[in-house]
Amino acid sequence: MSEFLKKQSEWQQQASSSDDFKVQVGRPQSDESWQQLALDVKQKLNLVQSDSLLDVGCGSGLLLSKLAAQCATVSGVDYAQAMIDKAQQLLPHSEFYCGEATSLKFDKNAFDKLLSYSIFHYFPSQEYAIEVIKEMIRVVKPGGVILIGDVLDAEFEVVIKSGSNLEYEQKIPYIHRYSQWRFYDLTQLQAAVSPLVKKYEVLSQPSDFALSAYRKDIRLWL
Ligand SMILES: C[S@@+](CC[C@H](N)C(=O)[O-])C[C@H]1O[C@@H](n2cnc3c(N)ncnc32)[C@H](O)[C@@H]1O
């Protein structure tokens, strides 16, 4: 089985491993941390009540559920069917479907805002990430905003990976192994994407967020 399919199947298992929506997406933090995360995302996306919002890699929909009251409609896509089932359970009136981030089944200019949080480090390559970003740009209206959250900065790759116990890693799923995470050369990513958008910004996460030292949020203005 390819690494891509292995990760997809592990997310499928992770979604079914617990009834706790936080555990399903691998972020078992306090309710307070989740509220802070939702607030940070809401502000960075500049969400307003009339917005249609798409979440790519929505997982069990917990983050989206905390944003749903701030906009008109929310929709989600994830490549693990079990995640989609959980998200649909949490937000029964919203539209969800199982699919890959490179191929979104929506028309051009379908959404005002797009969120994709904590999924880019599971991608197979930087080229794949750029393909995903192009697809995101296609489905967001001119004047819209895309927020790609939790992008791992390659400047910290050696430090993070050398701190990992490789023997222990053999016992845990691929998706939780630091050695398997993709870090991004943020300068290269910016050079590839900024010609496609009106404005490209690299934003910091609040310093009290776990792991914020090496995770950045990328905001694209269309
Ligand atoms: C860490 S979870 C994050 C879930 C949610 N965005 C959040 O922040 O709570 C990562 C999610 O990305 C999904 N995912 C990873 N790679 C994907 C891809 N290439 N296409 C679609 N979904 C993907 C996984 O199935 C998983 O649900």
The ligand as a Tripos MOL2 file, in Angstrom:
@<TRIPOS>MOLECULE
LIG
   27    29     1     0     0
SMALL
NO_CHARGES

@<TRIPOS>ATOM
      1 C1         -5.5200   16.7280   11.6880 C.3       1 LIG1
      2 S1         -7.0160   16.4330   10.8280 S.3       1 LIG1
      3 C2         -7.6430   18.1100   10.7930 C.3       1 LIG1
      4 C3         -9.1380   18.1770   10.7190 C.3       1 LIG1
      5 C4         -9.7120   19.6130   10.7760 C.3       1 LIG1
      6 N1         -9.2670   20.4090    9.6620 N.3       1 LIG1
      7 C5         -9.3030   20.2720   12.0680 C.2       1 LIG1
      8 O1         -8.4180   21.1360   12.0630 O.co2     1 LIG1
      9 O2         -9.8590   19.9080   13.1090 O.co2     1 LIG1
     10 C6         -6.4800   16.2110    9.1410 C.3       1 LIG1
     11 C7         -7.6300   15.8480    8.1980 C.3       1 LIG1
     12 O3         -7.1950   16.0090    6.8570 O.3       1 LIG1
     13 C8         -7.7390   14.9670    6.0630 C.3       1 LIG1
     14 N2         -6.8720   14.8640    4.8660 N.ar      1 LIG1
     15 C9         -5.5340   14.6280    4.8480 C.ar      1 LIG1
     16 N3         -5.0770   14.6340    3.5830 N.ar      1 LIG1
     17 C10        -6.1510   14.8890    2.7770 C.ar      1 LIG1
     18 C11        -6.3080   15.0250    1.3690 C.ar      1 LIG1
     19 N4         -5.2670   14.8840    0.5360 N.pl3     1 LIG1
     20 N5         -7.5380   15.2940    0.8800 N.ar      1 LIG1
     21 C12        -8.6040   15.4190    1.7310 C.ar      1 LIG1
     22 N6         -8.5170   15.2960    3.0650 N.ar      1 LIG1
     23 C13        -7.3000   15.0400    3.5960 C.ar      1 LIG1
     24 C14        -7.7130   13.7560    7.0080 C.3       1 LIG1
     25 O4         -8.6160   12.7530    6.6230 O.3       1 LIG1
     26 C15        -8.0890   14.4040    8.3450 C.3       1 LIG1
     27 O5         -9.4780   14.3610    8.5590 O.3       1 LIG1
@<TRIPOS>BOND
     1     1     2 1
     2     2     3 1
     3     2    10 1
     4     3     4 1
     5     4     5 1
     6     5     6 1
     7     5     7 1
     8     7     8 2
     9     7     9 1
    10    10    11 1
    11    11    12 1
    12    11    26 1
    13    12    13 1
    14    13    14 1
    15    13    24 1
    16    14    15 ar
    17    14    23 ar
    18    15    16 ar
    19    16    17 ar
    20    17    18 ar
    21    17    23 ar
    22    18    19 1
    23    18    20 ar
    24    20    21 ar
    25    21    22 ar
    26    22    23 ar
    27    24    25 1
    28    24    26 1
    29    26    27 1
@<TRIPOS>SUBSTRUCTURE
     1 LIG1         1 GROUP 0 **** ****
